[in-house]
Amino acid sequence: MPLPSAQADLGFSDASRQWMITAYVLAFGSLLPLGGRLGDAFGRKAMFIVGLLGFAIASAAGGAAPNNIVLAVVGITDGLTLLHNSAESDKPRLSVPSTIVGSAAIFGLVFGSAKAQTDGWGSAVTLTPLITGGVLLAGFVVLQKVVRHPLIPLRMVADRNRGAAYLTHFLANAAVFALFLFLTYYFQRVLGYSPIMTGVAFLPMMVAIAVVATLTQGVLLRHLTMRVIVAAGLIASGAGAAMLAQADAGSPYAAWVLPGLVLVGTGIGSAAVVAVAVGQMGVEPRDAGTAGALNNVSQQLGSAIGVALISTLVATATSHYLTRLGSTAVGGATVHGFTIGYWWAAGIFWAAAVLCSAPIRGGTRSITRPASPSRSTRSSAD
């Protein structure tokens, strides 16, 4: 909510504003798998307390940041401290090579995606970390097959249901975090809302998420399969993003934005609850922290890459609009860019409805108890 005000006070450009999100996610997303494994190995309560203390200190430093560079560093520190995943008697060991390679792969992919907006997708500073991250990610997968104590056992992601859950988190967050960013600027720069009014404007979406998530857990899962709920939720969120794309500088809040936010919240509230549940299904107790970390890392990667990618498309659309109509059309160019961003978010939601629901096994309805090793192996091979 305070990002536009922070941008004005600290004087960083539109192209740099995504780094306030990306800097945080670089650390958070890169080290979440390690955090989950540390929780499994050394106790989740201890890791949670350490993370909270570090986050509080870093947040206080962020409030006193004199410029965007310091603010970005604080974001990285916040991400480093949120490694917060009851230790099991069968403690897994940490694999240092897996930790280094996996963290570096995620860092490269996120950093390269973020640099695309300022330097372009064809620049060396964008392509180098993207290619390096991709190669390291492939190496990480191979490493998990050969090391005795993998950071992320491949059985965790080989299961169709869990793989679909992680993909749901990734794609849904890619779209919804881009919506958050553009709507924040739309509310404050186009409609002239204060940060407090911007928060109030987002409330209907938050209420919809809370209400629908509760209904999904208590009612929908009794009558519908998880596959149906995920597909319907993501389709609804896409419809909400499409409604947001109809809003212009003169549109009343209740005309397009309010119903659009409610639809997005309705879809996220149902699909996300199911994705979290599916992501934990059949997981052995000793891997619970890793499963939770994978749920989170897919969300963080999705949000970082989604914001970076869609921000690049928005910036390009805005620039082309100004080139065509001149510098006097700044307001129209801004709204046009946001509209393009909303449509891309809608497309991601709708694509996710197909890609994420299809792998979920038919008839999957609720959380099951953790599977035995033999059952887990058979499930992963299915």
VENPEWO-V28517 format. One record per backbone hydrogen bond with DSSP energy under -0.5 kcal/mol. NH is the residue of the N-H (numbers start at 1). CO is the residue of the C=O. If there is no record, write none. Layout:
BEGIN
nh->NH co->CO
nh->NH co->CO
END
This chain:
BEGIN
nh->6 co->2
nh->7 co->3
nh->8 co->4
nh->9 co->5
nh->10 co->6
nh->11 co->7
nh->12 co->7
nh->17 co->13
nh->17 co->14
nh->19 co->16
nh->20 co->17
nh->21 co->18
nh->22 co->18
nh->23 co->19
nh->25 co->21
nh->26 co->22
nh->27 co->23
nh->28 co->24
nh->29 co->25
nh->30 co->25
nh->30 co->26
nh->31 co->27
nh->32 co->28
nh->35 co->31
nh->36 co->32
nh->37 co->33
nh->38 co->34
nh->39 co->35
nh->40 co->36
nh->41 co->37
nh->42 co->38
nh->43 co->39
nh->47 co->43
nh->48 co->44
nh->49 co->45
nh->50 co->46
nh->51 co->47
nh->52 co->48
nh->53 co->49
nh->54 co->50
nh->55 co->51
nh->56 co->52
nh->57 co->53
nh->58 co->54
nh->59 co->55
nh->60 co->56
nh->61 co->57
nh->62 co->58
nh->63 co->59
nh->64 co->60
nh->64 co->61
nh->65 co->62
nh->71 co->67
nh->72 co->68
nh->73 co->69
nh->74 co->70
nh->75 co->71
nh->76 co->72
nh->77 co->73
nh->78 co->74
nh->79 co->75
nh->80 co->76
nh->81 co->77
nh->82 co->78
nh->82 co->79
nh->83 co->81
nh->84 co->82
nh->88 co->40
nh->91 co->89
nh->96 co->94
nh->99 co->95
nh->100 co->96
nh->101 co->97
nh->102 co->98
nh->103 co->99
nh->104 co->100
nh->105 co->101
nh->106 co->102
nh->107 co->103
nh->108 co->104
nh->109 co->105
nh->110 co->106
nh->111 co->107
nh->112 co->108
nh->113 co->109
nh->114 co->110
nh->115 co->111
nh->116 co->112
nh->116 co->113
nh->117 co->114
nh->118 co->114
nh->119 co->115
nh->120 co->116
nh->123 co->120
nh->126 co->123
nh->127 co->123
nh->128 co->124
nh->130 co->126
nh->131 co->127
nh->132 co->128
nh->133 co->129
nh->134 co->130
nh->135 co->131
nh->136 co->132
nh->137 co->133
nh->138 co->134
nh->139 co->135
nh->140 co->136
nh->141 co->137
nh->142 co->138
nh->143 co->139
nh->144 co->140
nh->145 co->141
nh->145 co->142
nh->146 co->142
nh->146 co->143
nh->147 co->143
nh->156 co->153
nh->157 co->154
nh->158 co->154
nh->159 co->155
nh->163 co->159
nh->164 co->160
nh->165 co->161
nh->166 co->162
nh->167 co->163
nh->168 co->164
nh->169 co->165
nh->170 co->166
nh->171 co->167
nh->172 co->168
nh->173 co->169
nh->174 co->170
nh->175 co->171
nh->176 co->172
nh->177 co->173
nh->178 co->174
nh->179 co->175
nh->180 co->176
nh->181 co->177
nh->182 co->178
nh->183 co->179
nh->184 co->180
nh->185 co->181
nh->186 co->182
nh->187 co->183
nh->188 co->184
nh->189 co->185
nh->190 co->185
nh->190 co->186
nh->191 co->186
nh->193 co->187
nh->198 co->194
nh->199 co->195
nh->200 co->196
nh->201 co->197
nh->202 co->198
nh->203 co->199
nh->203 co->200
nh->205 co->202
nh->206 co->202
nh->207 co->203
nh->208 co->204
nh->209 co->205
nh->210 co->206
nh->211 co->207
nh->212 co->208
nh->213 co->209
nh->214 co->210
nh->215 co->211
nh->216 co->212
nh->217 co->213
nh->218 co->214
nh->219 co->215
nh->220 co->215
nh->221 co->216
nh->222 co->219
nh->223 co->219
nh->223 co->220
nh->224 co->220
nh->226 co->364
nh->229 co->225
nh->230 co->226
nh->231 co->227
nh->232 co->228
nh->233 co->229
nh->234 co->230
nh->235 co->231
nh->236 co->232
nh->237 co->233
nh->238 co->234
nh->239 co->235
nh->240 co->236
nh->241 co->237
nh->242 co->238
nh->243 co->239
nh->244 co->240
nh->245 co->241
nh->246 co->243
nh->247 co->244
nh->251 co->248
nh->255 co->252
nh->256 co->252
nh->257 co->252
nh->258 co->253
nh->260 co->256
nh->261 co->257
nh->262 co->258
nh->263 co->259
nh->264 co->260
nh->265 co->261
nh->266 co->262
nh->267 co->263
nh->268 co->264
nh->269 co->265
nh->270 co->266
nh->271 co->267
nh->272 co->268
nh->273 co->269
nh->274 co->270
nh->275 co->271
nh->276 co->272
nh->277 co->273
nh->278 co->274
nh->279 co->275
nh->280 co->276
nh->280 co->277
nh->281 co->277
nh->281 co->278
nh->283 co->280
nh->287 co->284
nh->288 co->285
nh->291 co->287
nh->292 co->288
nh->293 co->289
nh->294 co->290
nh->295 co->291
nh->296 co->292
nh->297 co->293
nh->298 co->294
nh->299 co->295
nh->300 co->296
nh->301 co->297
nh->302 co->298
nh->303 co->299
nh->304 co->300
nh->305 co->301
nh->306 co->302
nh->307 co->303
nh->308 co->304
nh->309 co->305
nh->310 co->306
nh->311 co->307
nh->312 co->308
nh->313 co->309
nh->314 co->310
nh->315 co->311
nh->316 co->312
nh->317 co->313
nh->318 co->314
nh->319 co->315
nh->320 co->316
nh->321 co->317
nh->322 co->318
nh->323 co->319
nh->324 co->320
nh->325 co->321
nh->326 co->322
nh->329 co->326
nh->330 co->327
nh->333 co->329
nh->334 co->330
nh->335 co->331
nh->336 co->332
nh->337 co->333
nh->338 co->334
nh->339 co->335
nh->340 co->336
nh->341 co->337
nh->342 co->338
nh->343 co->339
nh->344 co->340
nh->345 co->341
nh->346 co->342
nh->347 co->343
nh->348 co->344
nh->349 co->345
nh->350 co->346
nh->351 co->347
nh->352 co->348
nh->353 co->349
nh->354 co->350
nh->354 co->351
nh->355 co->351
nh->356 co->352
nh->357 co->352
nh->357 co->353
nh->358 co->354
nh->359 co->355
nh->360 co->357
nh->364 co->361
nh->376 co->372
nh->377 co->373
nh->378 co->374
nh->379 co->375
nh->380 co->376
nh->381 co->377
nh->382 co->378
nh->382 co->379
END
